[in-house]
Each structure stands twice: as C-alpha cells, then as structure tokens.
Amino acid sequence: MKVIIVGGVAGGASCAARLRRLDENAEIIMVERGPYVSYANCGLPYHVGGVIPKQSSLIVASEPFFKAAFNIDVRTNCEAVSVSPKLKTVELRDVKTGEVTTQTYDKLVLSPGAPSVHPPLPGIDLPGIFHVRTVPDVAAMRQWIEGGTSFLAGMYNYSGIQMVKPTRRAVVVGGGFIGLEMAENLIHIGFEVTLIQKQPQLLSPIDPEIAALAEGHVARHGVHLVLNDGVTGFAQREGGSLEVQTISGAKFAADIVILAIGVRPDTKLARTAGLEIGQRGGIRVDEHMRTSDPDIFAVGDAVEVKDFVTGHWNLVALAGPANRQGRIAADVIAGRDSKYRGTQGTAIIGLFGGAVAWTGVSEKMLKRIGDTDYEKIYLFPNSHAGYYPGAKMLGLKVIFRKSNGLVLGAQALGVDGPAVDKRISAIAIAIQMGATIYDLEEAELCYAPQFGSAKDAVNFAGMVAADVLQGDMPLAHWDSTNGALLLDVREPVELVVESMPGAVNIPMGQLRSRLAELPRDREIHVICRSAQRAYYATRILLQNGFNAKNLSGGMLARAMFKLGTKERELTIVS
Ligand SMILES: Cc1cc2nc3c(=O)[nH]c(=O)nc-3n(C[C@H](O)[C@H](O)[C@H](O)COP(=O)(O)OP(=O)(O)OC[C@H]3O[C@@H](n4cnc5c(N)ncnc54)[C@H](O)[C@@H]3O)c2cc1C
C-alpha cells in the first residue's frame, strides 16, 4: 500500500508515525511545502520572546529522524499542487526548482492546516508586518526586531543626545490566543504593545464576562487594548516605522506589526480533487476522517469537525484534535475501526503567569443556536486549601443542562495557571464522558493542601449546580436582577470597598434575628462577596417562607459584568 501524506506538522506527522507503527510494509511519503516538518507552532511566540532561545528547540522531529525511526520518505520544500482522484495521482512541485512530478497513491491524507487570514488591506504587505505560523515567519520576525527600523537605529546611535534606547512599539492585530501570546512575548522583550481587536472582547470562544477579567489582566500587565475597532490599513512613516489605521480613525505608530486575525482552512488541494467542502468552509469528513472520496482522508485545521456538545459543524484549529485525527486516519487506513468523537474546543492560554482555559460550549454559543435549556454558575474557589500559603482565587463558570444536569461547558481563569489547567482539564474529561453536575460532586481528585482542597473546586462546582437543580438554591444573575430587593449579607466594613446602591445590608450573622425587616411579597436577591454567605442566607430565607434567590458569583461576578467597575480595572484576582 502506498500512502501519501500532505502536510508534515501536527496532523500529518502524527498520521505518518502511527501508520508506520501499524503497518511495517506500507510505502509512506510525507510531503511538506515548508523547510521543516514536525515543528512546534505552539512554541513560536515564545521563541520571539526569547523564552525558547534556540530555533532548533522548535523542531520536534527532523527529516532524517523520520527516515531512521519510521522509514518514512519525508520530502520538504515539496508542495502538492493537484490531486486526481480518478487516476489516484498527486502532482508534486519542488518549491526550489519548480519541477513538477507525479506520484500515484492508494490512500491520500490531507493535513494542510489553516493559513493565517491575510485581508487585502492597503499596505498589508509592507516590511515589518508579520504572520505567526511557521519557523521562517518567526525567524524573519526576530531578524527584524534585532535590526530595528533605520529610524530607531539612527536615534540610538545619535550619541550625545539619545542616551537611552528609544521605546519600541508593536501593534498586534487580533485578540485570539496567538495575538495574546505574541503581545505577552513582545512585552517580555521590551516592546510597548497595542493590541487591536475588532470584536468587543478578547478570546472569542469564551463568554464576554470571563473575557473581561482577561482583558483587565493583560491591561494591567501593560498591553494597551483597543477593542471594538478594526484595522483599515497600514502606511509607511518617515524613518521606516509603520502606521496602523483603524475604523474609528485612530492611528498607531509601530516598529513591528503582528497579524493574528484568525485562520482559514486550507482547502485548495481538496478543491482540485473535487472533495466536498462543508458549510463552514472546511473539508467535510466522516467520523473516520474520510473525505467524500473513500481513498482520501483529511485531518487537522483544514477539516470541519462536529462540535462534541452541540453536534453542529465547526472549525476548531487546535493541536490536540489535529494529532488525534491524524492517528485515527492512520488507524482506519491500517484497517481499524477508529472513530473521532468530535471536538470540545478545550484550550488554555498562559497570560503573564496566569491562565485562561475553557472547554465545551459557551453561553453565547447556546444563545446563538437558540438553546435555552441551560443554567450557569459562577464560583471563585481557591486554587488550593486556603490555609496553605500561596492559595490564589480562581474564577470559574460552569454551564449545564437545566433538564438533566449534563455538563455542557466551563471557563476558568486565575493567576495560578496550573490550577486553572487542572480544573478545566478535569471538567473536559467529564464532558467527554457525558457526566452530569452530580458526577462533578462525586469526582475524586488529587488532594493535599498545596494542590487542592478536600472539597475541590470541581466538586464545589458540582455541589453548587446540584443545589440549583434540586431547588435548594434558586439562582439569579446580575443581568436579570430587575425589580428584586437586593439583600447584602456582608459585614459593614466590606461595603466600604464596594456597595450596591439601594441594597439592604443585614450581615449574615444577624439575619435570623432581623427577618422582620424583610418583605414577604417581593423577590429577594441575596448578595455577598462570592455568593457563599449569600447561599447560607438564601437557605435561611427560603426555610422562613421568603422568595429568595442567590445572586450567582456575588460582587465578584458583578465586577465581571463590568457593572459599576471601570473597564480595564478588573484583573484575575489573587
Ligand atoms: C503561533 C501558533 C501557536 C499555537 N498554539 C497552540 C496551542 O498552544 N495549543 C493548541 O492546541 N494549538 C495551538 N496552535 C494551533 C496548532 O498548531 C494547529 O491546530 C495544528 O498545528 C494544526 O495541525 P495541522 O496538521 O492541521 O496543520 P499545520 O500544523 O499547520 O501543518 C500543515 C502543514 O501543511 C503544509 N502544507 C499545506 N499545504 C501543503 C501542500 N499543498 N503541500 C505540502 N505541504 C502543504 C504547511 O506548510 C504546513 O506546514 C498554534 C498555532 C500557531 C500558528
């Protein structure tokens, strides 16, 4: 059997190596347009920031390694330009010489990825404007940064007047995870960074109130955020620096511009083969990663995937799914019945020591598809036992089915990145196993005081959600408090920090003796700092015949909704 694999990075390389492990006799050719295979795109921003100093560290496995370890014929600088499913041939072009040759195949695997979006804006091809996709991209970027603009170099060398190296300015266009990682790394090497994002929030997969915390966090670390404003063009300024122009009419000077405005599935080759393209613009595959041609498979960023929770077709460009899909395609080619379960979109991004992570469906996605059978909770548990030094607060949102408690999605953030990772990874597995919030209650996770709590944040989420579903804790949210009496059960000293206009303050400890002060004919929404004392108070009120609800997440969640808090003042609280 002769198998040709197009694309030699995440999906392609995984497929090639797995196939060899399953079939020692197959002839495997892996072609890659660029100069490297199996490189770590996820590490590229950190090479720019010097965190990964050596470029060679980014190359996970080289051409000779593939030959020696797997007997795979790797051809770099080799582009597949067209496919004929009828003749079962691929035309390959040598990128250096332009020579085109034809190869036959029994099975073909496409893993061409998703190139960065490059809109036809004026000036977009000016020197100093970069994408972040490949090793050569970041090599060129580093060279540019080291060289500086001639304007800056001149200033620096103008001895006697310019004693201090002038500030270097970067504009990052796009507030997804690549844009944010680039912003952090550029700050790390001394740039003043402006990040321009067309949408009103960063990190579009998560809900806006969680993104608001991330926005506050990156702003506090020096990223100048410009939300709700798109870039309209670029111009060259005198001295070699650039100007970035936006819809609002703003102009930003930059010594380097990073474009991170998203990716689009590479379907060029698939179209030459007449393969079916889905409604989201990716290559359509079945659960075996087979395209509309039974001998052609496709994996990775180029394909449409079924959303694990909603069942809708989706585009998700992540390394984990690409690797798993590559393996599944290899399994199927080798005669096994492996199936892809769909993509949950589980992801994490490190942000200045902290992290934001998410899995499953977001609330805004549920709203978009008109799914109203859900409830959400906000919690602010500690990263580990509060009595052990170093505990940091996490912000956690969990979304679940109102009708049966199925866990649908979760988003978390905090300054303790590994603690965020642990909770979202645990919930990701729960979602994949079809768990309910009652399963989260019972989940048995690792515990010692420096790592977690006997009642872990994940258990805690399950318990709170179960209280809601079982009617023990009716819930209200900050975006739906209209007309209710607000009862604040915090201590008076806490109100000095922030209080709610019009709220009645009865500290938790006095509530039982002051019930007569509260109305029985009006809904009461109970608040405290994080909703824990408000839960105790809600239970007292309910058992005394009041119509009470706990305001989920308390004053901490209110801050996330940007109610009464100046934008950018928010942070991932510790
Ligand atoms: C800067 C950056 C950071 C990232 N960080 C993360 C992260 O932290 N976590 C995460 O989960 N994901 C991350 N990703 C996404 C992840 O890298 C991708 O989802 C994954 O690499 C997709 O694998 P793929 O095989 O589909 O495509 P790719 O890995 O992009 O590989 C496709 C390859 O195919 C080649 N190719 C395309 N067409 C042809 C052709 N016609 N002939 C020959 N070769 C061709 C391309 O040159 C390319 O090298 C990051 C991506 C980038 C760019």
Ligand as a Chemical Component Dictionary entry (heavy atoms), coordinates in Angstrom:
data_LIG
# 
_chem_comp.id                   LIG 
_chem_comp.type                 NON-POLYMER 
_chem_comp.pdbx_formal_charge   0 
_chem_comp.three_letter_code    LIG 
# 
loop_
_chem_comp_atom.comp_id 
_chem_comp_atom.atom_id 
_chem_comp_atom.alt_atom_id 
_chem_comp_atom.type_symbol 
_chem_comp_atom.charge 
_chem_comp_atom.model_Cartn_x 
_chem_comp_atom.model_Cartn_y 
_chem_comp_atom.model_Cartn_z 
_chem_comp_atom.pdbx_ordinal 
LIG C1  C1  C 0 1.660  30.507 16.725 1  
LIG C2  C2  C 0 0.759  29.340 16.979 2  
LIG C3  C3  C 0 0.540  28.933 18.282 3  
LIG C4  C4  C 0 -0.323 27.857 18.524 4  
LIG N1  N1  N 0 -0.503 27.466 19.820 5  
LIG C5  C5  C 0 -1.344 26.432 20.079 6  
LIG C6  C6  C 0 -1.537 25.964 21.398 7  
LIG O1  O1  O 0 -0.944 26.490 22.347 8  
LIG N2  N2  N 0 -2.401 24.944 21.595 9  
LIG C7  C7  C 0 -3.067 24.338 20.555 10 
LIG O2  O2  O 0 -3.846 23.401 20.785 11 
LIG N3  N3  N 0 -2.882 24.741 19.293 12 
LIG C8  C8  C 0 -2.041 25.770 19.028 13 
LIG N4  N4  N 0 -1.841 26.177 17.736 14 
LIG C9  C9  C 0 -2.609 25.527 16.663 15 
LIG C10 C10 C 0 -1.940 24.248 16.223 16 
LIG O3  O3  O 0 -0.599 24.475 15.964 17 
LIG C11 C11 C 0 -2.682 23.735 14.981 18 
LIG O4  O4  O 0 -4.010 23.493 15.332 19 
LIG C12 C12 C 0 -2.063 22.471 14.432 20 
LIG O5  O5  O 0 -0.726 22.654 14.114 21 
LIG C13 C13 C 0 -2.849 22.023 13.183 22 
LIG O6  O6  O 0 -2.225 20.935 12.607 23 
LIG P1  P1  P 0 -2.386 20.649 11.039 24 
LIG O7  O7  O 0 -1.587 19.435 10.762 25 
LIG O8  O8  O 0 -3.801 20.695 10.680 26 
LIG O9  O9  O 0 -1.730 21.915 10.342 27 
LIG P2  P2  P 0 -0.283 22.511 10.480 28 
LIG O10 O10 O 0 0.358  22.087 11.733 29 
LIG O11 O11 O 0 -0.412 23.969 10.221 30 
LIG O12 O12 O 0 0.506  21.844 9.295  31 
LIG C14 C14 C 0 0.128  21.999 7.983  32 
LIG C15 C15 C 0 1.347  21.929 7.107  33 
LIG O13 O13 O 0 0.942  21.596 5.809  34 
LIG C16 C16 C 0 1.778  22.242 4.888  35 
LIG N5  N5  N 0 1.098  22.315 3.607  36 
LIG C17 C17 C 0 -0.064 22.989 3.330  37 
LIG N6  N6  N 0 -0.419 22.776 2.049  38 
LIG C18 C18 C 0 0.523  21.972 1.517  39 
LIG C19 C19 C 0 0.690  21.443 0.228  40 
LIG N7  N7  N 0 -0.177 21.679 -0.737 41 
LIG N8  N8  N 0 1.769  20.669 0.018  42 
LIG C20 C20 C 0 2.660  20.408 1.006  43 
LIG N9  N9  N 0 2.543  20.904 2.237  44 
LIG C21 C21 C 0 1.479  21.673 2.492  45 
LIG C22 C22 C 0 2.022  23.586 5.519  46 
LIG O14 O14 O 0 3.205  24.155 5.030  47 
LIG C23 C23 C 0 2.084  23.250 6.991  48 
LIG O15 O15 O 0 3.400  23.124 7.451  49 
LIG C24 C24 C 0 -0.963 27.224 17.450 50 
LIG C25 C25 C 0 -0.728 27.629 16.135 51 
LIG C26 C26 C 0 0.123  28.671 15.904 52 
LIG C27 C27 C 0 0.369  29.109 14.492 53 
# 
loop_
_chem_comp_bond.comp_id 
_chem_comp_bond.atom_id_1 
_chem_comp_bond.atom_id_2 
_chem_comp_bond.value_order 
_chem_comp_bond.pdbx_ordinal 
LIG C1  C2  SING 1  
LIG C2  C3  SING 2  
LIG C2  C26 DOUB 3  
LIG C3  C4  DOUB 4  
LIG C4  N1  SING 5  
LIG C4  C24 SING 6  
LIG N1  C5  DOUB 7  
LIG C5  C6  SING 8  
LIG C5  C8  SING 9  
LIG C6  O1  DOUB 10 
LIG C6  N2  SING 11 
LIG N2  C7  SING 12 
LIG C7  O2  DOUB 13 
LIG C7  N3  SING 14 
LIG N3  C8  DOUB 15 
LIG C8  N4  SING 16 
LIG N4  C9  SING 17 
LIG N4  C24 SING 18 
LIG C9  C10 SING 19 
LIG C10 O3  SING 20 
LIG C10 C11 SING 21 
LIG C11 O4  SING 22 
LIG C11 C12 SING 23 
LIG C12 O5  SING 24 
LIG C12 C13 SING 25 
LIG C13 O6  SING 26 
LIG O6  P1  SING 27 
LIG P1  O7  DOUB 28 
LIG P1  O8  SING 29 
LIG P1  O9  SING 30 
LIG O9  P2  SING 31 
LIG P2  O10 DOUB 32 
LIG P2  O11 SING 33 
LIG P2  O12 SING 34 
LIG O12 C14 SING 35 
LIG C14 C15 SING 36 
LIG C15 O13 SING 37 
LIG C15 C23 SING 38 
LIG O13 C16 SING 39 
LIG C16 N5  SING 40 
LIG C16 C22 SING 41 
LIG N5  C17 SING 42 
LIG N5  C21 SING 43 
LIG C17 N6  DOUB 44 
LIG N6  C18 SING 45 
LIG C18 C19 SING 46 
LIG C18 C21 DOUB 47 
LIG C19 N7  SING 48 
LIG C19 N8  DOUB 49 
LIG N8  C20 SING 50 
LIG C20 N9  DOUB 51 
LIG N9  C21 SING 52 
LIG C22 O14 SING 53 
LIG C22 C23 SING 54 
LIG C23 O15 SING 55 
LIG C24 C25 DOUB 56 
LIG C25 C26 SING 57 
LIG C26 C27 SING 58 
# 
